[in-house]
Amino acid sequence: MMCKTSKLVAEAFVPYYRQMLPVMNLLKHRNKNIGDQIDYGQRRGENIGDLINETLNIMERQGGEDAYINIKYMVPTYESCIFS
């Protein structure tokens, strides 16, 4: 993801969160419910819900002080990875 390359790149994305985050909000809850079975696709990154949560965490960490506010506004169920 481009946000990992530089903090300046991640901060440049913050104004565009309002275009990117509604789609992530829709897909954030798409996790596999396999009960007590083992999900072997987990290590290959095939679960879209986990990928979106990881992406939101990176966006919050790298995006600067306004990143969390914008993410929380567009994805109300998001829980901060910094402010615990």
All heavy atoms as an XYZ file, in Angstrom:
681
protein
N       0.834     -1.174      0.000
C       0.000      0.000      0.000
C       0.881      1.240      0.000
O       1.929      1.275      0.637
C      -0.918     -0.039      1.210
C      -1.730      1.179      1.377
S      -3.039      0.926      2.551
C      -4.034      2.274      2.076
N       0.447      2.249     -0.677
C       1.241      3.464     -0.820
C       1.420      4.207      0.499
O       2.392      4.924      0.670
C       0.606      4.382     -1.856
C       0.716      3.827     -3.252
S      -0.051      4.867     -4.491
C       0.917      6.340     -4.391
N       0.518      4.028      1.429
C       0.622      4.730      2.716
C       1.834      4.269      3.516
O       2.300      4.983      4.392
C      -0.637      4.507      3.542
S      -2.065      5.392      2.912
N       2.338      3.087      3.217
C       3.508      2.582      3.929
C       4.806      3.202      3.438
O       5.812      3.158      4.132
C       3.604      1.062      3.775
C       2.584      0.293      4.550
C       2.850     -1.183      4.375
C       1.934     -2.030      5.189
N       2.206     -3.463      5.014
N       4.823      3.773      2.245
C       6.063      4.268      1.671
C       6.597      5.498      2.385
O       7.788      5.596      2.632
C       5.891      4.594      0.178
O       4.869      5.577      0.021
C       5.529      3.354     -0.613
N       5.732      6.440      2.707
C       6.170      7.683      3.340
C       5.012      8.294      4.112
O       3.859      8.184      3.712
C       6.655      8.663      2.271
O       6.846      9.937      2.821
N       5.344      8.949      5.202
C       4.312      9.617      5.991
C       3.688     10.757      5.203
O       2.499     11.044      5.324
C       4.906     10.117      7.299
C       3.868     10.578      8.282
C       4.447     10.692      9.656
C       3.406     11.138     10.625
N       2.791     10.079     11.360
N       4.463     11.421      4.349
C       3.932     12.511      3.535
C       2.914     12.003      2.516
O       1.915     12.668      2.239
C       5.072     13.247      2.828
C       6.046     13.997      3.734
C       7.198     14.567      2.933
C       5.336     15.080      4.507
N       3.164     10.825      1.959
C       2.212     10.235      1.018
C       0.910      9.916      1.736
O      -0.177     10.197      1.241
C       2.808      8.961      0.365
C       1.770      8.222     -0.453
C       4.015      9.311     -0.487
N       1.019      9.335      2.921
C      -0.176      8.985      3.690
C      -0.974     10.227      4.063
O      -2.206     10.222      3.994
C       0.221      8.209      4.946
N      -0.300     11.294      4.441
C      -0.997     12.529      4.796
C      -1.649     13.170      3.574
O      -2.674     13.836      3.696
C      -0.034     13.498      5.464
C       0.359     13.074      6.862
C       1.368     13.995      7.510
O       1.715     15.029      6.917
O       1.816     13.667      8.625
N      -1.076     12.963      2.395
C      -1.662     13.508      1.169
C      -2.969     12.802      0.814
O      -3.821     13.373      0.126
C      -0.667     13.388      0.010
N      -3.148     11.577      1.278
C      -4.372     10.829      1.016
C      -5.544     11.260      1.895
O      -6.699     10.994      1.560
C      -4.156      9.322      1.232
C      -3.626      8.610      0.040
C      -2.423      7.925      0.111
C      -4.330      8.585     -1.152
C      -1.928      7.259     -0.979
C      -3.841      7.919     -2.251
C      -2.629      7.260     -2.167
N      -5.293     11.899      3.021
C      -6.344     12.232      3.982
C      -7.502     13.009      3.348
O      -8.663     12.678      3.598
C      -5.773     12.962      5.214
C      -6.880     13.469      6.121
C      -4.846     12.039      5.981
N      -7.283     14.003      2.494
C      -8.424     14.697      1.886
C      -9.296     13.794      0.991
O     -10.445     14.122      0.739
C      -7.775     15.803      1.043
C      -6.435     15.997      1.637
C      -6.017     14.671      2.172
N      -8.758     12.670      0.561
C      -9.496     11.770     -0.327
C     -10.145     10.611      0.430
O     -10.743      9.730     -0.184
C      -8.562     11.235     -1.413
C      -7.973     12.355     -2.230
C      -6.673     12.791     -1.994
C      -8.729     13.003     -3.191
C      -6.139     13.843     -2.718
C      -8.206     14.056     -3.925
C      -6.917     14.462     -3.684
O      -6.392     15.506     -4.396
N     -10.049     10.603      1.744
C     -10.666      9.544      2.541
C     -12.173      9.482      2.308
O     -12.757      8.414      2.324
C     -10.398      9.755      4.026
C      -9.041      9.299      4.511
C      -8.058      8.871      3.637
C      -8.741      9.311      5.858
C      -6.819      8.469      4.094
C      -7.508      8.909      6.323
C      -6.552      8.486      5.439
O      -5.341      8.085      5.905
N     -12.795     10.602      2.083
C     -14.254     10.623      1.896
C     -14.684      9.929      0.608
O     -15.839      9.550      0.476
C     -14.781     12.048      1.940
C     -14.640     12.643      3.313
C     -15.228     14.030      3.397
N     -14.916     14.627      4.677
C     -15.786     14.757      5.659
N     -17.020     14.363      5.496
N     -15.423     15.305      6.797
N     -13.782      9.764     -0.335
C     -14.089      9.013     -1.546
C     -13.756      7.532     -1.382
O     -14.435      6.677     -1.939
C     -13.306      9.567     -2.750
C     -13.836     10.867     -3.293
C     -13.401     12.075     -2.475
O     -12.340     12.071     -1.883
N     -14.234     13.100     -2.452
N     -12.732      7.212     -0.610
C     -12.284      5.824     -0.466
C     -13.023      5.058      0.627
O     -13.313      3.873      0.475
C     -10.783      5.789     -0.137
C      -9.899      6.295     -1.235
S      -8.154      6.083     -0.864
C      -7.882      7.325      0.389
N     -13.332      5.713      1.713
C     -13.830      5.012      2.892
C     -15.257      4.479      2.814
O     -15.543      3.470      3.467
C     -13.670      5.897      4.128
C     -12.218      6.167      4.515
C     -12.162      7.116      5.694
C     -11.486      4.898      4.829
N     -16.189      5.074      2.040
C     -17.519      4.472      1.991
C     -17.518      3.024      1.470
O     -18.250      2.176      1.973
C     -18.302      5.386      1.055
C     -17.646      6.703      1.202
C     -16.184      6.393      1.400
N     -16.666      2.735      0.516
C     -16.568      1.368     -0.005
C     -15.987      0.449      1.063
O     -16.466     -0.676      1.256
C     -15.712      1.336     -1.286
C     -15.526     -0.089     -1.766
C     -16.338      2.191     -2.367
N     -14.985      0.938      1.783
C     -14.403      0.127      2.855
C     -15.419     -0.119      3.965
O     -15.432     -1.188      4.561
C     -13.154      0.811      3.408
C     -12.005      0.817      2.452
S     -10.553      1.480      3.264
C      -9.390      1.451      1.931
N     -16.267      0.871      4.229
C     -17.296      0.713      5.251
C     -18.276     -0.394      4.867
O     -18.718     -1.162      5.720
C     -18.033      2.030      5.467
C     -18.985      1.976      6.635
O     -18.741      1.277      7.611
N     -20.066      2.712      6.538
N     -18.612     -0.481      3.601
C     -19.537     -1.528      3.147
C     -18.932     -2.921      3.253
O     -19.632     -3.888      3.562
C     -19.952     -1.264      1.701
C     -20.859     -0.063      1.452
C     -21.043      0.143     -0.040
C     -22.191     -0.255      2.142
N     -17.646     -3.039      2.982
C     -17.009     -4.349      2.921
C     -16.292     -4.748      4.205
O     -15.798     -5.868      4.307
C     -16.008     -4.376      1.759
C     -16.594     -4.125      0.381
C     -15.486     -4.043     -0.655
C     -17.589     -5.207      0.011
N     -16.233     -3.850      5.184
C     -15.477     -4.107      6.414
C     -15.970     -5.341      7.172
O     -15.195     -6.045      7.797
C     -15.563     -2.880      7.325
C     -14.737     -2.980      8.589
C     -14.827     -1.675      9.356
C     -13.909     -1.671     10.533
N     -14.415     -2.374     11.672
N     -17.229     -5.628      7.088
C     -17.814     -6.722      7.868
C     -17.889     -8.032      7.092
O     -18.533     -8.965      7.549
C     -19.199     -6.321      8.365
C     -19.164     -5.069      9.170
N     -18.598     -5.003     10.415
C     -19.563     -3.810      8.897
C     -18.681     -3.779     10.876
N     -19.266     -3.028      9.973
N     -17.238     -8.107      5.959
C     -17.240     -9.331      5.150
C     -16.145    -10.274      5.624
O     -15.106    -10.417      5.007
C     -17.017     -8.994      3.684
C     -18.153     -8.266      3.060
C     -18.743     -9.116      1.963
N     -19.936     -8.482      1.453
C     -20.117     -8.212      0.182
N     -19.214     -8.533     -0.702
N     -21.241     -7.653     -0.202
N     -16.372    -10.897      6.727
C     -15.449    -11.890      7.265
C     -16.066    -13.268      7.100
O     -17.283    -13.425      7.114
C     -15.154    -11.629      8.741
C     -14.285    -10.428      8.944
O     -13.333    -10.222      8.210
N     -14.615     -9.619      9.936
N     -15.211    -14.244      6.967
C     -15.693    -15.615      6.867
C     -16.107    -16.098      8.249
O     -15.403    -15.899      9.228
C     -14.595    -16.531      6.328
C     -14.227    -16.265      4.901
C     -13.151    -17.228      4.475
C     -12.691    -16.921      3.067
N     -11.558    -17.776      2.673
N     -17.247    -16.736      8.324
C     -17.694    -17.355      9.564
C     -17.656    -18.862      9.342
O     -18.583    -19.443      8.797
C     -19.103    -16.899      9.931
C     -19.533    -17.443     11.262
O     -18.776    -18.106     11.958
N     -20.771    -17.153     11.625
N     -16.554    -19.472      9.754
C     -16.384    -20.907      9.510
C     -16.499    -21.718     10.795
O     -16.200    -22.901     10.810
C     -15.040    -21.187      8.813
C     -13.881    -20.666      9.639
C     -15.025    -20.596      7.428
C     -12.528    -21.085      9.116
N     -16.932    -21.065     11.859
C     -17.106    -21.770     13.121
C     -15.780    -22.157     13.736
O     -14.882    -21.346     13.870
N     -15.633    -23.443     14.085
C     -14.404    -23.885     14.743
C     -13.411    -24.501     13.764
O     -12.430    -25.104     14.180
C     -14.733    -24.877     15.855
C     -15.413    -26.132     15.339
O     -15.828    -26.140     14.169
O     -15.520    -27.100     16.102
N     -13.632    -24.326     12.477
C     -12.703    -24.855     11.481
C     -11.502    -23.927     11.329
O     -11.498    -22.800     11.809
C     -13.399    -25.013     10.131
C     -14.556    -26.002     10.170
C     -15.307    -26.017      8.857
O     -15.133    -25.156      8.021
N     -16.152    -27.017      8.697
N     -10.495    -24.394     10.639
C      -9.287    -23.607     10.404
C      -9.385    -22.951      9.032
O      -9.687    -23.602      8.037
C      -8.032    -24.497     10.479
C      -7.895    -25.084     11.884
C      -6.792    -23.707     10.098
C      -6.793    -26.111     12.003
N      -9.109    -21.651      8.985
C      -9.132    -20.910      7.722
C      -7.710    -20.828      7.178
O      -6.903    -20.036      7.627
C      -9.699    -19.504      7.943
C      -9.752    -18.685      6.667
O      -9.676    -19.278      5.577
O      -9.886    -17.454      6.770
N      -7.416    -21.669      6.192
C      -6.064    -21.697      5.636
C      -5.807    -20.536      4.680
O      -4.674    -20.237      4.360
C      -5.816    -23.027      4.921
C      -5.770    -24.190      5.881
C      -6.838    -25.056      6.006
C      -4.655    -24.381      6.687
C      -6.799    -26.111      6.906
C      -4.613    -25.427      7.592
C      -5.687    -26.285      7.681
O      -5.642    -27.310      8.583
N      -6.840    -19.858      4.223
C      -6.668    -18.712      3.352
C      -6.238    -17.468      4.098
O      -5.902    -16.465      3.485
N      -6.213    -17.521      5.422
C      -5.865    -16.365      6.238
C      -4.442    -15.888      5.964
O      -4.186    -14.705      5.855
C      -6.028    -16.709      7.705
C      -5.739    -15.566      8.644
C      -5.913    -15.974     10.092
O      -6.056    -17.151     10.397
N      -5.901    -15.020     10.976
N      -3.520    -16.803      5.824
C      -2.128    -16.375      5.625
C      -1.899    -15.832      4.228
O      -0.936    -15.126      3.985
C      -1.165    -17.513      5.925
C      -1.168    -18.614      4.915
C      -0.203    -19.721      5.328
N      -0.592    -20.927      4.656
C       0.033    -21.403      3.600
N       1.070    -20.794      3.119
N      -0.395    -22.504      3.025
N      -2.787    -16.142      3.284
C      -2.673    -15.609      1.926
C      -3.396    -14.279      1.787
O      -3.360    -13.673      0.727
C      -3.237    -16.614      0.926
C      -2.401    -17.872      0.801
C      -2.848    -18.707     -0.361
N      -4.236    -19.116     -0.282
C      -4.677    -20.272      0.185
N      -3.820    -21.151      0.656
N      -5.959    -20.554      0.193
N      -4.061    -13.813      2.828
C      -4.744    -12.526      2.790
C      -5.993    -12.549      1.941
O      -6.251    -11.611      1.202
N      -6.777    -13.591      2.041
C      -7.979    -13.722      1.224
C      -9.242    -13.215      1.899
O     -10.296    -13.180      1.286
C      -8.167    -15.185      0.818
C      -7.090    -15.703     -0.103
C      -7.247    -17.162     -0.424
O      -8.116    -17.833      0.170
O      -6.491    -17.645     -1.279
N      -9.170    -12.830      3.153
C     -10.346    -12.373      3.877
C     -10.438    -10.850      3.751
O      -9.634    -10.109      4.325
C     -10.250    -12.791      5.339
C     -11.537    -12.613      6.068
O     -12.464    -11.979      5.579
N     -11.616    -13.179      7.260
N     -11.419    -10.374      3.016
C     -11.523     -8.940      2.701
C     -11.752     -8.094      3.956
O     -11.228     -6.985      4.056
C     -12.622     -8.688      1.637
C     -12.568     -7.249      1.116
C     -13.999     -8.983      2.179
C     -11.451     -6.993      0.197
N     -12.480     -8.593      4.921
C     -12.720     -7.841      6.154
C     -11.433     -7.577      6.918
O     -11.206     -6.475      7.420
N     -10.569     -8.594      7.008
C      -9.288     -8.424      7.691
C      -8.373     -7.477      6.929
O      -7.663     -6.667      7.525
C      -8.595     -9.768      7.879
C      -9.304    -10.660      8.878
O     -10.095    -10.133      9.688
O      -9.085    -11.886      8.845
N      -8.373     -7.558      5.610
C      -7.545     -6.669      4.798
C      -7.961     -5.213      4.958
O      -7.121     -4.322      5.064
C      -7.624     -7.067      3.326
C      -6.915     -8.361      2.944
C      -7.230     -8.722      1.498
C      -5.429     -8.233      3.146
N      -9.267     -4.970      4.995
C      -9.757     -3.601      5.161
C      -9.413     -3.075      6.546
O      -8.983     -1.928      6.691
C     -11.266     -3.527      4.872
C     -11.492     -3.697      3.369
C     -11.867     -2.229      5.380
C     -12.918     -3.760      2.948
N      -9.555     -3.895      7.561
C      -9.204     -3.460      8.916
C      -7.714     -3.138      9.015
O      -7.326     -2.131      9.626
C      -9.594     -4.526      9.927
C      -9.645     -3.975     11.328
O     -10.011     -2.824     11.518
N      -9.270     -4.793     12.293
N      -6.875     -3.954      8.416
C      -5.435     -3.694      8.404
C      -5.123     -2.396      7.654
O      -4.297     -1.595      8.090
C      -4.714     -4.866      7.749
C      -3.219     -4.711      7.679
C      -2.562     -5.884      6.970
O      -3.158     -6.968      6.888
O      -1.437     -5.685      6.478
N      -5.805     -2.171      6.537
C      -5.600     -0.951      5.755
C      -6.023      0.284      6.542
O      -5.317      1.306      6.539
C      -6.388     -1.031      4.433
O      -5.967     -2.191      3.712
C      -6.173      0.201      3.588
N      -7.151      0.210      7.222
C      -7.606      1.342      8.036
C      -6.618      1.645      9.161
O      -6.371      2.818      9.475
C      -8.999      1.070      8.600
C     -10.138      1.050      7.586
C     -11.420      0.575      8.256
C     -10.328      2.399      6.948
N      -6.051      0.608      9.758
C      -5.053      0.816     10.812
C      -3.821      1.533     10.267
O      -3.292      2.442     10.905
C      -4.647     -0.513     11.451
C      -5.729     -1.099     12.314
O      -6.632     -0.398     12.748
N      -5.658     -2.392     12.558
N      -3.367      1.132      9.082
C      -2.207      1.785      8.464
C      -2.546      3.233      8.124
O      -1.738      4.140      8.355
C      -1.763      1.012      7.204
C      -1.201     -0.348      7.601
C      -0.731      1.815      6.414
C      -0.985     -1.284      6.440
N      -3.735      3.453      7.594
C      -4.154      4.813      7.246
C      -4.201      5.700      8.487
O      -3.828      6.875      8.430
C      -5.512      4.780      6.547
C      -5.470      4.169      5.166
S      -7.096      3.813      4.489
C      -7.601      5.439      3.957
N      -4.651      5.144      9.603
C      -4.710      5.933     10.836
C      -3.312      6.236     11.364
O      -3.012      7.369     11.734
C      -5.495      5.190     11.915
C      -5.567      5.958     13.210
C      -6.193      5.185     14.353
O      -6.538      4.006     14.180
O      -6.314      5.771     15.446
N      -2.446      5.214     11.407
C      -1.102      5.407     11.936
C      -0.276      6.381     11.107
O       0.456      7.188     11.647
C      -0.362      4.063     12.005
C      -0.640      3.305     13.262
C       0.318      2.139     13.407
N      -0.486      0.942     13.584
C      -0.604     -0.038     12.714
N       0.048     -0.011     11.587
N      -1.372     -1.067     12.965
N      -0.376      6.292      9.790
C       0.483      7.076      8.909
C      -0.134      8.401      8.468
O       0.567      9.263      7.967
C       0.827      6.257      7.652
C       1.546      4.967      7.931
C       2.949      5.188      8.463
O       3.612      6.148      8.094
N       3.388      4.308      9.342
N      -1.452      8.567      8.636
C      -2.141      9.709      8.063
C      -2.079     11.006      8.826
O      -2.583     12.016      8.368
N      -1.497     11.011      9.988
C      -1.394     12.251     10.755
C      -2.567     12.441     11.699
O      -3.369     11.534     11.936
N      -2.676     13.654     12.231
C      -3.649     13.919     13.298
C      -5.099     13.922     12.825
O      -6.002     13.646     13.607
C      -3.320     15.238     13.983
C      -3.378     16.441     13.062
C      -2.890     17.701     13.734
O      -1.868     17.634     14.424
O      -3.548     18.742     13.555
N      -5.368     14.232     11.573
C      -6.748     14.272     11.079
C      -7.239     12.936     10.534
O      -8.417     12.794     10.211
C      -6.888     15.322      9.976
C      -6.702     16.728     10.512
O      -6.967     16.928     11.713
O      -6.307     17.610      9.731
N      -6.368     11.968     10.440
C      -6.741     10.693      9.833
C      -7.826      9.979     10.638
O      -8.828      9.531     10.072
C      -5.518      9.800      9.687
N      -7.648      9.864     11.942
C      -8.620      9.138     12.757
C      -9.997      9.794     12.703
O     -11.007      9.102     12.591
C      -8.154      9.034     14.216
C      -9.209      8.421     15.098
C      -9.505      7.069     15.002
C      -9.936      9.189     15.994
C     -10.490      6.498     15.784
C     -10.919      8.627     16.783
C     -11.193      7.287     16.669
O     -12.176      6.718     17.440
N     -10.044     11.091     12.751
C     -11.328     11.803     12.726
C     -12.079     11.499     11.434
O     -13.277     11.217     11.448
C     -11.100     13.320     12.883
C     -10.508     13.616     14.252
C     -12.384     14.100     12.673
C      -9.944     15.008     14.395
N     -11.373     11.531     10.313
C     -12.002     11.247      9.024
C     -12.425      9.795      8.904
O     -13.495      9.495      8.373
C     -11.052     11.622      7.883
C     -10.966     13.099      7.687
O     -11.960     13.755      7.456
N      -9.768     13.637      7.824
N     -11.587      8.883      9.384
C     -11.937      7.460      9.317
C     -13.163      7.191     10.177
O     -14.104      6.517      9.747
C     -10.746      6.581      9.758
C      -9.611      6.686      8.741
C     -11.180      5.132      9.913
C      -8.317      6.039      9.195
N     -13.190      7.711     11.391
C     -14.310      7.474     12.306
C     -15.608      8.066     11.764
O     -16.685      7.515     11.970
C     -13.992      8.053     13.696
C     -14.987      7.695     14.750
C     -14.998      6.211     15.038
C     -15.945      5.890     16.166
N     -16.059      4.475     16.430
N     -15.520      9.187     11.061
C     -16.704      9.814     10.482
C     -17.299      8.945      9.370
O     -18.509      8.795      9.284
C     -16.345     11.200      9.938
C     -17.512     11.921      9.325
C     -18.509     12.469     10.128
C     -17.629     12.048      7.951
C     -19.589     13.124      9.575
C     -18.709     12.705      7.386
C     -19.679     13.242      8.197
O     -20.751     13.889      7.644
N     -16.453      8.361      8.546
C     -16.928      7.584      7.403
C     -17.148      6.111      7.735
O     -17.918      5.434      7.073
C     -15.934      7.698      6.241
C     -15.774      9.120      5.717
S     -17.310      9.897      5.199
C     -17.689      8.959      3.756
N     -16.453      5.591      8.742
C     -16.604      4.195      9.174
C     -16.904      4.219     10.666
O     -16.003      4.082     11.492
C     -15.315      3.378      8.873
C     -15.518      1.912      9.216
C     -14.876      3.543      7.437
N     -18.165      4.414     11.042
C     -18.524      4.608     12.449
C     -18.140      3.435     13.368
O     -17.918      3.641     14.558
C     -20.043      4.791     12.433
C     -20.362      5.151     11.039
C     -19.314      4.556     10.165
N     -18.039      2.229     12.840
C     -17.710      1.075     13.686
C     -16.217      0.875     13.861
O     -15.795     -0.045     14.553
C     -18.312     -0.209     13.089
O     -17.800     -0.389     11.766
C     -19.829     -0.135     13.066
N     -15.409      1.742     13.260
C     -13.960      1.612     13.356
C     -13.486      1.920     14.776
O     -13.916      2.881     15.389
C     -13.260      2.558     12.362
C     -11.754      2.499     12.464
C     -11.054      1.396     12.022
C     -11.044      3.554     13.030
C      -9.679      1.344     12.129
C      -9.668      3.517     13.128
C      -8.994      2.402     12.675
O      -7.629      2.351     12.781
N     -12.590      1.080     15.277
C     -11.987      1.294     16.588
C     -10.511      1.614     16.391
O      -9.809      0.910     15.671
C     -12.140      0.061     17.465
C     -13.595     -0.232     17.804
C     -13.730     -1.461     18.693
O     -12.734     -1.889     19.292
O     -14.843     -1.963     18.767
N     -10.051      2.638     17.030
C      -8.686      3.122     16.856
C      -7.660      2.073     17.260
O      -7.825      1.355     18.258
C      -8.466      4.390     17.673
O      -7.135      4.814     17.573
N      -6.572      2.016     16.503
C      -5.468      1.145     16.870
C      -4.441      1.905     17.719
O      -3.540      1.310     18.277
C      -4.812      0.552     15.627
S      -4.056      1.778     14.555
N      -4.594      3.214     17.808
C      -3.666      4.042     18.581
C      -4.251      4.406     19.935
O      -3.613      4.267     20.958
C      -3.303      5.332     17.798
C      -2.586      4.957     16.506
C      -2.450      6.255     18.647
C      -2.330      6.134     15.588
N      -5.491      4.896     19.939
C      -6.164      5.335     21.164
C      -6.920      4.179     21.779
O      -8.096      4.007     21.590
C      -7.143      6.471     20.872
C      -6.523      7.625     20.148
C      -6.923      7.951     18.863
C      -5.537      8.387     20.743
C      -6.366      9.006     18.193
C      -4.964      9.446     20.079
C      -5.374      9.769     18.790
N      -6.234      3.363     22.540
C      -6.899      2.203     23.143
C      -7.210      2.419     24.590
O      -6.654      3.094     25.327
C      -6.031      0.976     23.015
O      -5.856      0.651     21.666
